[in-house]
């Protein structure tokens, strides 16, 4: 009998996440090269840098480090308040927690990295707003475990790919969630069951993560798996009803556009021109009368003109223009 040696199958190798050539944020890449210190402000939150490395991240979509520490029982609220009051101005809150014996250094680093990667996922998400960087601003927590920019970007991409494999619709990450009424089956884990219990048609995944004191990314994983099982969906957008017809409202005061009020005494000079200086009236010109009447002699200069020699109608606009012309010629 001939023995044939069959080589064992190759072990599965995890493919390393490749970062795009320009990075997730070109500005963040430039700041890492120049070893900048400050805070990068993006639409999804903040990234705090020291010497070009990320030391902390904040996002309104994720619970902060204090929430994670207190929810997991690693620290009580009084201990956190004391650390902030004593060391926040010196930017040494993390070191104060360790030196005072409130928490071990390993537990602080573990929770710090979890909060950093959790918030950085949302900070480095797609954005339509420009990013800004403020130089020289340090975070109150202080250095705990700085992470290179490349490591933060690689972990962010890995999390994106994981969520894409679970459920490819990213709209469920930010929209209010509601149950479909379909049983999720026995495959629901206790963690997913706690998430499912808080879905009420109003809360989002971020609201649920804060209520449970869990990282927001972990909640997104549970929500997408529940969506893949058909137990969760987004609340349908309700179109606004027809707007009521506007009622006519009487103007309490006259509107110069809709309800112009004629001025019985027109201004002698338009508002666009300054009032001219007073000038002497020119000598009146005799006005021809009908042939049946004899012409009246011209009055002397400065004498009032009798009313019977005035024309029967004088247009105020023509009179205004003539007076304006005479005033401009006298300047």
C-alpha positions in Angstrom: 0.0 0.0 0.0 1.3 3.4 -1.0 1.1 6.1 1.6 0.3 9.5 0.2 1.2 12.4 2.4 -1.4 15.2 2.3 -0.2 18.6 3.4 -2.4 20.1 6.1 -4.7 23.0 4.9 -3.3 26.4 5.5 -4.4 28.2 8.5 -6.6 31.2 7.9 -4.7 34.4 8.1 -6.4 37.6 9.0 -6.0 40.2 6.3 -4.5 43.4 7.6 -6.6 46.5 7.0 -5.1 48.7 4.4 -5.2 52.5 5.0 -5.9 54.6 1.9 -2.9 56.5 0.5 -4.4 59.8 1.6 -5.6 58.5 5.0 -9.0 59.1 6.4 -8.2 62.7 7.1 -5.4 64.4 5.1 -5.2 67.1 7.8 -4.7 64.5 10.5 -1.9 62.9 8.5 -0.1 66.3 8.1 -0.4 67.0 11.8 1.1 63.6 12.6 4.1 64.3 10.3 4.7 67.7 11.9 4.2 66.3 15.5 1.6 68.9 16.3 -0.1 69.4 19.7 -3.6 70.6 19.9 -7.2 69.6 19.1 -8.6 68.6 15.7 -12.2 69.6 15.3 -14.4 67.7 12.8 -18.1 67.3 12.3 -18.2 64.1 14.3 -16.2 65.3 17.3 -12.7 66.1 18.5 -9.3 64.4 18.4 -6.7 65.6 20.9 -3.0 65.3 19.8 0.3 65.5 21.6 3.4 65.4 19.6 1.4 64.1 16.6 -0.2 61.2 18.5 -3.8 60.8 19.5 -4.2 61.0 23.3 -8.0 61.3 23.6 -11.1 61.5 21.4 -14.6 62.9 22.1 -17.8 62.6 20.2 -21.5 63.4 21.1 -22.4 59.9 19.7 -20.4 58.0 22.4 -20.3 58.0 26.2 -17.3 59.5 27.7 -14.5 57.9 29.8 -16.2 58.9 33.0 -19.5 57.1 32.0 -17.6 53.9 31.1 -15.5 53.9 34.3 -18.6 54.4 36.5 -20.9 52.0 34.7 -18.3 49.2 34.9 -17.7 49.8 38.6 -14.1 50.8 38.2 -14.7 54.2 39.8 -17.5 55.9 41.7 -18.9 59.3 40.9 -17.3 61.0 44.0 -13.8 59.8 43.0 -14.3 61.2 39.5 -15.5 64.5 40.8 -12.5 64.7 43.2 -10.0 64.0 40.4 -11.5 66.6 38.1 -11.6 69.2 40.8 -8.0 68.6 41.9 -6.1 67.9 38.7 -8.2 69.2 35.7 -6.4 72.6 35.7 -3.0 70.9 35.6 -4.1 68.5 32.8 -3.3 65.5 35.1 -6.7 63.8 35.9 -5.5 60.4 34.7 -2.3 60.5 36.7 -4.2 61.7 39.8 -6.6 58.7 39.6 -3.7 56.3 39.5 -1.6 58.0 42.2 -4.5 58.4 44.6 -5.3 54.7 44.3 -8.8 55.3 42.8 -8.0 53.0 39.9 -5.1 50.8 38.7 -3.0 52.0 35.8 -3.9 48.9 33.7 -7.7 49.4 34.2 -7.4 53.1 33.3 -5.4 52.4 30.1 -7.9 49.7 29.1 -10.9 52.0 29.5 -9.0 54.9 28.0 -8.2 53.0 24.8 -11.8 51.8 24.5 -13.2 55.3 24.8 -10.6 56.6 22.4 -11.2 54.1 19.6 -15.0 54.3 20.2 -15.1 58.1 19.7 -12.5 58.1 16.9 -14.7 55.9 14.8 -17.3 58.7 14.7 -14.8 61.6 14.5 -13.2 60.1 11.4 -16.5 59.2 9.7 -17.6 60.8 6.4 -18.0 64.5 6.8 -19.3 67.4 4.7 -17.9 70.2 6.9 -14.3 71.4 6.9 -12.0 70.4 9.7 -10.1 72.9 11.9 -7.1 72.5 14.2 -6.3 74.6 17.3 -2.7 74.5 18.2 -1.4 74.2 21.8 -4.6 73.1 23.5 -4.0 70.1 25.8 -6.8 67.8 27.2 -7.6 67.8 30.9 -7.1 64.0 31.2 -3.4 64.2 30.4 -1.4 61.6 28.7 -2.5 58.0 29.5 -1.6 55.9 26.4 -0.9 57.8 23.2 -1.8 56.1 20.0 -0.2 56.7 16.6 -2.5 58.2 14.0 -2.0 55.2 11.7 -3.2 52.9 14.4 -6.3 55.0 15.0 -7.1 55.1 11.3 -6.5 51.3 10.9 -8.8 50.5 13.7 -11.5 52.8 12.4 -11.4 51.1 9.0 -11.5 47.7 10.6 -14.7 48.6 12.4 -16.3 50.0 9.3 -15.6 46.7 7.4 -17.0 44.7 10.3 -20.3 46.6 10.4 -20.5 46.4 6.6 -20.3 42.6 6.8 -23.0 42.4 9.5 -25.6 44.7 7.9 -24.7 47.0 5.0 -27.2 49.8 5.7 -25.5 52.5 7.7 -28.8 54.5 8.1 -29.6 52.4 11.1 -26.7 53.8 13.1 -28.2 57.3 13.6 -32.0 56.9 13.0 -34.5 56.2 15.8 -35.1 52.5 16.1 -38.2 50.5 16.4 -39.1 46.8 16.6 -40.6 45.0 13.7 -42.8 42.7 15.8 -40.9 39.7 14.4 -39.4 37.3 17.0 -35.6 37.5 16.8 -35.4 33.8 17.8 -33.2 32.0 20.4 -30.0 33.3 18.9 -30.4 36.7 20.7 -27.7 37.0 23.3 -28.2 38.6 26.7 -26.4 41.7 25.5 -28.6 42.0 22.5 -31.6 41.4 24.6 -30.7 44.4 26.8 -30.4 46.6 23.7 -33.7 45.2 22.3 -35.5 46.1 25.6 -34.6 49.8 25.2 -35.8 50.1 21.6 -39.0 52.2 21.7 -39.2 54.1 18.4 -37.5 57.2 19.9 -34.0 56.2 21.0 -31.1 55.9 18.7 -28.1 53.6 19.0 -26.2 56.4 20.7 -29.0 56.9 23.2 -29.0 53.2 24.0 -25.3 53.1 24.5 -25.4 56.0 27.0 -28.3 54.4 28.9 -26.4 51.1 29.2 -23.0 52.7 29.8 -21.4 50.8 26.9 -19.2 51.8 24.0 -21.3 53.0 21.1 -19.6 50.8 18.6 -20.6 47.7 20.6 -24.1 48.9 20.5 -23.9 49.4 16.7 -22.8 45.8 16.3 -25.8 44.5 18.3 -28.2 46.8 16.5 -27.0 45.7 13.1 -27.1 42.0 14.0 -30.7 42.5 15.2 -31.5 44.3 12.0 -30.0 41.4 10.0 -32.3 39.0 12.0 -35.3 41.1 11.1 -36.1 42.2 14.6 -35.1 45.9 14.4 -35.6 48.5 11.7 -35.6 52.3 11.5 -38.7 54.3 12.3 -40.3 55.4 9.0 -40.0 59.1 8.3 -43.4 60.8 8.7 -44.1 63.3 6.0 -45.4 66.6 7.3 -49.1 67.2 6.8 -50.5 69.9 4.5 -49.8 73.4 5.8 -53.0 75.3 6.8 -54.0 78.1 4.5 -52.9 81.5 5.7 -55.6 83.8 7.0 -55.7 87.4 5.9 -54.4 89.6 8.6 -55.2 93.3 8.6 -52.1 95.5 8.9 -52.2 97.5 12.2 -50.2 100.2 10.5 -50.2 101.3 6.8 -47.6 99.5 4.8 -45.8 101.7 2.3 -45.7 98.8 -0.2 -49.1 97.2 0.1 -51.2 100.2 1.3 -49.6 103.4 0.1 -51.1 106.5 1.7 -51.0 109.6 -0.5 -49.3 112.6 1.0 -51.7 115.6 0.7 -48.7 118.0 0.8 -45.9 116.6 -1.4 -42.4 117.4 -0.3 -40.8 120.1 -2.4 -37.6 118.0 -2.7 -37.3 114.2 -3.0 -35.6 112.4 -0.2 -32.8 111.3 -2.5 -31.6 114.9 -2.8 -30.6 117.4 -0.1 -32.8 120.4 0.4 -31.5 123.2 -1.9 -30.5 126.6 -0.5 -33.2 129.3 -0.8 -32.8 131.3 -3.9 -34.5 134.5 -5.2 -37.6 133.9 -7.3 -37.1 134.8 -11.0 -39.1 137.6 -12.6 -42.5 136.3 -13.6 -43.2 135.9 -17.3 -46.5 137.3 -18.6 -48.9 134.5 -19.5 -50.9 135.0 -22.7 -54.7 135.2 -22.2 -57.4 134.4 -24.7 -57.9 136.9 -27.5 -61.0 138.4 -26.0 -59.1 139.6 -22.9 -56.4 142.2 -22.9 -53.0 141.2 -21.4 -52.4 142.3 -18.0 -49.2 144.3 -17.3 -46.3 142.5 -15.8 -46.1 143.0 -12.1 -43.0 144.5 -10.6 -40.2 142.2 -9.2 -41.1 140.8 -5.8 -44.7 141.8 -6.0 -47.3 139.0 -5.5 -48.9 137.6 -8.6 -52.7 138.0 -8.6 -54.7 134.8 -8.4 -56.6 135.6 -11.6 -53.4 135.3 -13.8 -52.4 131.8 -12.4 -53.1 128.8 -14.7 -56.3 126.9 -13.9 -54.2 123.7 -13.0 -50.6 123.3 -12.0 -49.2 119.8 -11.9 -47.3 119.5 -8.6 -44.7 117.1 -10.2 -43.9 119.5 -13.0 -43.7 122.4 -10.5 -41.3 120.3 -8.4 -39.0 119.5 -11.3 -38.9 123.1 -12.4 -38.0 124.3 -8.9 -35.3 121.6 -8.6 -33.9 122.6 -12.0 -33.8 126.3 -11.0 -32.1 125.4 -7.7 -29.4 123.3 -9.4 -28.7 126.0 -12.0 -28.3 128.6 -9.2 -25.6 126.6 -7.5 
